[in-house]
């Protein structure tokens, strides 16, 4: 499909794809604007939806916005345009994190357009996986998706996996022992019937691992609310560490695009994913996750495998887009 103008239908397709991106605690910390004269979508950080304790430098916010940029690129290519992306285009506007211009293609459209059907199907699964290993060819394709965006995906061996999960467990314990951090997390949990476009519904929260091997985030802690009973998770978790060589704002945005590119690739192959971000929220634990003998800035630990798709989280409507220009 190809069109020369950004009409209401095109804009709805683009925004629906953008807001389907993953974001920490489903904060959806982005705003969108249209410069119609140049057919450019502006992607801005929404500073009203931040996590001052878990994400003080807004690194995770940049990852989230980067994921939305990747989805925009995929949707733009799906509609027959060639997306031209600029990261941090205006130094005088710190909240303007990226622009995506819709240009007429001079040749073949980007291959990422084939991932468009996966955008709607992708969402985090906090449920146990079966333990059936994901084929090496699929994992290699996920790693190549990350590499295409300027990041890397490291698949650890057994000992490294235990280390990374141990760091995640230590971070989870710190979070649970910190009343301010637990309060911040609970702020983004929504009760049934509230119909909020942000946050994580109770129905989307998964169980805890009865064996304690996989440290899933506990958003509710000791609150007297119904919890899913503990379940036995996969005995040998498959995880991968997303990392970059540098740790600048641009690197975070690239890592976010890499994250969503590899998640959509996994989804296209029927692989479920969930994010283990806890250790990234504590500077010493994040540093401990660095790969040995390699310049490495860890960005996120990703768990993947086969299993149930998990509960869906809400998304803001197209009305949250901010239109301006001609």
C-alpha positions, -999 to 999 in steps of 0.1 A, spaced: 0 0 0 14 34 -9 -1 69 -4 12 104 -10 -6 122 18 -9 117 55 -46 115 59 -66 105 90 -63 68 81 -26 69 76 -21 88 109 -43 63 128 -22 34 114 11 51 124 -1 61 159 -16 26 166 17 11 157 38 36 178 18 32 210 20 -6 207 56 -4 217 67 -18 251 76 7 278 87 4 314 57 -2 337 36 6 306 41 43 313 40 50 275 62 81 281 59 96 246 41 123 227 37 126 189 33 155 166 29 159 129 47 185 107 24 180 77 44 203 54 74 179 56 55 147 63 74 143 95 63 127 128 80 142 159 85 119 188 89 136 222 94 124 257 63 129 280 79 142 312 46 136 331 51 98 329 85 91 345 99 69 372 121 92 393 134 64 415 137 34 391 148 56 362 164 88 375 184 95 343 155 85 321 175 58 303 145 34 303 123 62 290 147 66 261 145 28 255 108 30 255 107 59 230 132 41 208 109 11 207 81 34 195 103 48 168 110 13 155 73 6 153 68 39 134 95 29 110 79 -5 104 44 11 99 58 38 76 74 11 54 43 -10 55 23 19 41 48 23 12 70 51 24 107 51 32 112 62 69 141 86 75 149 89 112 169 115 130 177 110 166 180 140 190 176 164 160 173 197 179 197 205 207 175 233 220 145 209 225 156 182 250 122 165 249 123 161 211 140 127 209 134 117 173 118 126 140 105 101 114 100 116 79 79 98 53 98 100 20 91 85 -14 112 53 -18 141 55 -42 145 17 -43 135 -13 -22 116 -6 9 132 -16 43 128 -53 51 114 -43 85 80 -37 69 75 -75 70 73 -73 108 42 -51 107 18 -80 116 39 -88 146 33 -53 161 -2 -61 172 6 -96 184 37 -86 205 32 -81 242 50 -92 274 43 -126 288 50 -128 326 38 -164 326 60 -196 329 74 -209 296 75 -245 286 113 -249 287 115 -260 250 146 -243 237 143 -217 210 162 -228 179 196 -213 175 186 -200 141 158 -179 156 181 -166 184 207 -157 157 180 -138 138 170 -119 170 207 -110 175 210 -98 140 179 -76 145 197 -59 174 229 -55 155 210 -39 126 200 -11 150 235 -5 165 232 -27 196 243 -62 205 225 -92 220 246 -115 241 233 -150 248 250 -161 281 261 -196 289 248 -215 320 271 -198 344 265 -163 330 228 -169 331 230 -178 368 250 -146 374 225 -124 355 195 -139 372 212 -136 405 218 -99 399 181 -95 389 171 -113 421 193 -90 442 177 -60 426 142 -73 431 150 -78 468 163 -43 471 132 -29 454 109 -49 477 128 -36 507 125 0 496 91 15 505 95 44 481 103 22 452 75 -2 459 51 27 461 64 40 427 58 6 411 23 2 426 13 36 412 13 20 377 -9 -9 387 -45 -5 377 -75 -21 392 -102 -38 371 -128 -14 357 -106 17 358 -101 18 320 -70 38 323 -49 39 290 -16 35 309 -2 12 335 -5 -25 340 -38 -41 349 -38 -67 377 -50 -92 351 -17 -87 332 5 -95 362 20 -130 362 28 -154 391 60 -157 410 83 -187 404 75 -213 431 111 -225 428 127 -190 430 149 -195 400 134 -167 378 130 -134 397 99 -119 381 91 -84 392 65 -83 420 46 -51 414 22 -55 444 44 -67 472 25 -74 504 -6 -55 494 -38 -74 505 -51 -80 470 -56 -113 450 -24 -127 437 -20 -155 412 -7 -186 430 30 -193 425 38 -216 396 68 -236 385 87 -218 358 110 -233 333 140 -250 349 165 -235 325 156 -200 315 167 -187 281 178 -151 285 198 -126 265 215 -93 275 210 -63 252 240 -40 254 256 -11 236 292 0 234 284 35 248 259 49 272 247 82 257 211 93 251 215 84 214 227 49 224 196 44 246 174 54 217 192 29 194 190 2 221 152 8 222 149 3 185 171 -28 188 149 -41 216 117 -37 196 132 -51 164 143 -83 181 110 -86 200 90 -83 168 114 -109 152 108 -132 181 70 -127 179 70 -134 142 85 -168 151 60 -175 178 85 -168 206 72 -151 238 93 -125 256 94 -107 289 118 -80 303 139 -83 334 149 -47 340 154 -48 378 192 -50 379 195 -21 354 178 2 380 208 -1 404 241 13 392 263 -12 409 242 -42 398 240 -29 363 278 -25 362 282 -61 375 262 -73 345 289 -60 321 304 -87 299 339 -97 309 368 -84 287 344 -63 266 334 -26 266 298 -31 275 269 -10 287 240 -33 297 206 -20 288 182 -49 294 179 -86 302 153 -103 281 137 -137 289 124 -156 259 108 -190 252 75 -207 243 44 -205 263 11 -186 269 9 -151 255 1 -134 289 -23 -106 297 -26 -76 275 -20 -40 287 -39 -9 277 -28 16 251 -35 52 247 -58 62 219 -48 82 189 -62 113 207 -30 114 227 -11 124 195 -4 161 193 -9 174 158 7 206 146 19 221 113 0 227 81 
